[in-house]
Amino acid sequence: MHRVYLDNNATTPVLPEVFEAMRPFYLDEFGNASSIHHYGQHARAAVEKARTSVATLLNARPAEIVFTSGGTEADNLGVFGLVRAGDHVISSTIEHHAVLNSCKRLEQLGCDVTYVRVNGAGEIDPDDVRKALQPNTRLISIMMANNETGVLQPVEEIGKVAQEADVFFHTDAVQAAGKTPIDVAKIGCDALSISGHKLHAPQGTGALFLKKGTLIQPLLYGGSHERQRRAGTENLPGIVGLGKAAEIARHWLANNDSAEMTAMRDHLQETVLEAVEAAGVNGSGAPRVPNTTNLWFDFIEGEALVIALDLKGLAVSSGAACSSGAIEPSHVLLAMGLSQQRARASIRLSLGKQTTQGDVDFAVSVIPETVGRLREISPLYKKQTVG
Ligand code: PLP
């Protein structure tokens, strides 16, 4: 069966060059980066090379990069590591659960959290962040790009708000890294999270940028790895893979290959919307990362569409999350003001570096007919067309 993968915001395939860069570190160069012998020295050199590569992608210094087990750990470290009981934190209603649930836990631990709302396009107004400041605000944690809509937040303006108020600013850049340029100096952030598997490195890898001089409370206690910011033997092959993926992403961005991806994404959404009535783009009008589009199709269930498309060989995702057996509409889409019904009727398509025009053509050929078929059996659609 011909299969096309358009769910790169969930995870990306490891690029062959990344896999080849990692291979020796499973087999021959397997040392512990903390050992002082030949094997250890090679491992250490490889970790530091990868650190430099990740730092360069973010315009950071190598010493400011802390390798973690992924985006979730980086977010947890960025949030819990900078806050103490009694502090006030500002976050948003559209964060990934790695940040949202960290904030919920902070509330249980005696912190106060303000969740800034978004407009209909999914954008945060930096003025709302400013207005949320309190004398005891310690941290602002607002994402750079949303995982469901791809909408980019005005992080540079939010960085200025944080700097003026002298509070920490952490941004979850998991869905931005490798898709749009990131410059931590321009953003003015103290901490920034990335995840390897969203940029063609392996799952279970990630990093937190931590601005020089920022004191952090570690999550893990053990040895003095990662300058005492993250204990535990480094994931050597994974870190090497992340370094290679960061290098590839840097070249990709410098070559302006993102313009090509934006054109493919725009063609995809425009062609589908031309062919399907009562449909639209969530987050249109806002700046977005080049690979993501989130579409609503009234009178259908996003989950049913995801399943029907999968049967045709197209992998996409719905914003809905399955919690305790019930399908909940996406908190991001609801926060943007979508009705429960429209939020449930939405799907996300996300391209990767390996997505071809042929993949997009395939998606364009199967989505309209599948939506049409689901609508034929939808009581909602019948009522609408008859009435
Ligand atoms: N933050 C965002 C915006 C994400 O999209 C994700 C993963 O989907 C994460 C954090 C968590 O990253 P990881 O899967 O590496 O733990």
Residues whose N, C-alpha, C, O or C-beta is under 5 A from the ligand:
A	BS01	PLP	N9 A10 G70 G71 T72 H96 A98 A145 N147 D172 V174 Q175 S195 T205
